[in-house]
Amino acid sequence: MSSTDIAGEIRAYVAAEFLAGEDTADLTGDYDLIDSGVIDSLGLVRLLSHVTHVYQLPVDEIEFGPDNFRTVDAIVALVEDHRPAAV
């Protein structure tokens, strides 16, 4: 899965779970999801759960901090850094 595919999937998840019915035109790769209020602390937990499940990431190896989930680009980088190597 490419970076573009990961970004698209994450963007679709955020739009469906946190922006249902709202305009998602501003949801670019560098849009601040936390400062904008799109994702709060509970939302971070939900997003972490989604990312670890979908991309089969080891939860105990992820740096759980807001900066790693602040933007779609940051989430993509986190996934790419922790994704298991292809077999």
The 8 nearest C-alpha neighbors of each residue, nearest first, counted from 0:
[[1, 4, 5, 2, 3, 79, 54, 6],
 [0, 2, 4, 3, 5, 6, 79, 75],
 [3, 1, 5, 4, 6, 75, 0, 79],
 [2, 4, 6, 1, 5, 7, 0, 8],
 [5, 3, 7, 1, 2, 6, 0, 8],
 [4, 6, 2, 8, 7, 3, 9, 75],
 [7, 5, 3, 9, 4, 8, 10, 75],
 [8, 6, 10, 4, 5, 9, 11, 3],
 [7, 9, 11, 5, 10, 6, 12, 4],
 [10, 8, 12, 6, 11, 7, 5, 13],
 [9, 11, 7, 13, 12, 8, 6, 14],
 [10, 12, 14, 8, 9, 13, 15, 7],
 [13, 11, 9, 15, 14, 10, 16, 8],
 [14, 12, 10, 16, 17, 15, 11, 9],
 [13, 15, 18, 11, 12, 17, 16, 19],
 [14, 16, 19, 12, 13, 18, 17, 11],
 [17, 15, 13, 14, 12, 18, 19, 11],
 [16, 18, 13, 14, 15, 19, 37, 38],
 [19, 17, 14, 21, 15, 16, 20, 13],
 [20, 18, 15, 21, 17, 14, 16, 22],
 [19, 21, 18, 22, 15, 14, 23, 17],
 [22, 20, 18, 19, 23, 14, 17, 24],
 [21, 23, 24, 20, 18, 25, 19, 26],
 [24, 22, 26, 25, 21, 14, 18, 27],
 [23, 25, 26, 22, 27, 21, 14, 30],
 [26, 24, 23, 27, 30, 22, 28, 29],
 [27, 25, 23, 24, 30, 28, 10, 29],
 [28, 26, 30, 29, 25, 71, 24, 10],
 [27, 29, 71, 72, 30, 70, 26, 6],
 [28, 30, 70, 27, 72, 31, 71, 26],
 [31, 29, 27, 70, 26, 28, 32, 25],
 [32, 30, 70, 69, 33, 34, 35, 29],
 [31, 33, 37, 69, 35, 38, 70, 34],
 [32, 34, 38, 36, 35, 31, 69, 37],
 [35, 33, 36, 31, 32, 37, 69, 38],
 [34, 36, 33, 32, 37, 31, 38, 30],
 [37, 35, 33, 34, 38, 39, 32, 31],
 [36, 38, 32, 35, 33, 17, 39, 18],
 [39, 37, 42, 33, 36, 32, 43, 40],
 [38, 40, 42, 41, 43, 33, 36, 37],
 [41, 39, 43, 42, 44, 38, 65, 33],
 [42, 40, 44, 43, 39, 45, 38, 46],
 [41, 43, 39, 38, 45, 40, 44, 46],
 [44, 42, 46, 40, 41, 45, 47, 39],
 [43, 45, 47, 41, 42, 46, 48, 40],
 [46, 44, 42, 48, 43, 47, 49, 41],
 [45, 47, 43, 49, 48, 44, 42, 50],
 [48, 46, 44, 50, 49, 45, 43, 51],
 [49, 47, 45, 51, 46, 50, 52, 44],
 [48, 50, 46, 52, 47, 51, 53, 45],
 [49, 51, 47, 53, 52, 48, 54, 46],
 [50, 52, 56, 55, 48, 54, 49, 53],
 [53, 51, 55, 49, 50, 54, 48, 56],
 [52, 54, 50, 55, 51, 49, 56, 48],
 [53, 55, 51, 56, 52, 50, 82, 78],
 [56, 54, 52, 51, 53, 57, 82, 83],
 [55, 57, 51, 54, 82, 58, 81, 52],
 [58, 56, 59, 60, 55, 51, 61, 81],
 [59, 57, 60, 61, 56, 51, 47, 48],
 [58, 60, 57, 61, 62, 56, 63, 51],
 [61, 59, 58, 57, 62, 81, 56, 63],
 [62, 60, 58, 63, 59, 57, 81, 56],
 [63, 61, 64, 60, 67, 59, 77, 58],
 [64, 62, 61, 65, 67, 47, 68, 66],
 [63, 65, 66, 67, 62, 68, 69, 61],
 [64, 66, 68, 67, 69, 63, 33, 43],
 [65, 67, 69, 68, 64, 73, 70, 63],
 [68, 66, 73, 65, 64, 69, 74, 77],
 [67, 69, 65, 74, 66, 70, 73, 64],
 [68, 70, 66, 32, 31, 33, 65, 67],
 [71, 69, 73, 31, 72, 29, 30, 68],
 [70, 72, 28, 74, 73, 75, 6, 29],
 [71, 73, 28, 75, 70, 74, 29, 76],
 [74, 72, 76, 70, 67, 75, 71, 68],
 [73, 75, 77, 71, 68, 76, 72, 67],
 [74, 76, 72, 78, 77, 73, 6, 79],
 [77, 75, 73, 79, 74, 78, 80, 72],
 [76, 78, 74, 80, 75, 79, 73, 81],
 [79, 77, 75, 81, 76, 80, 82, 74],
 [78, 80, 76, 82, 77, 81, 75, 2],
 [81, 79, 77, 78, 82, 76, 75, 83],
 [82, 80, 78, 79, 56, 77, 83, 61],
 [81, 83, 79, 78, 56, 80, 84, 54],
 [82, 84, 81, 85, 56, 55, 54, 57],
 [85, 83, 86, 82, 81, 79, 80, 56],
 [86, 84, 83, 82, 0, 55, 79, 54],
 [85, 84, 83, 82, 55, 0, 54, 81]]
